[in-house]
Amino acid sequence: NTVYVGNLSLNTEQGALSKAFMSKNFHVRKVNILCNDQGKSKGAGFVTFGSADEAQRAVEQVQRQGLTVEGSRLLV
């Protein structure tokens, strides 16, 4: 149910990433942005969806149509 999301802007917060996927009608259960020891974003994270099927559909849709958050096109 969890997919890797890369190429995040270093300023992207969990809410913005969640909102981007929810705007595409996906049920986001959890968002985790990877941070360094100082708490700064590493530009990547993980998004957990409601089901494995939904996660697969999200990956396929983003790869096909693209998804941009705060000016960065996501890599899923």
Summary of the structure (lengths in Angstrom):
residues: 76
radius of gyration: 11.5
end to end distance: 13.0
largest distance: 35.3
contacts: 218
relative contact order: 0.32
helix: 30%
strand: 36%
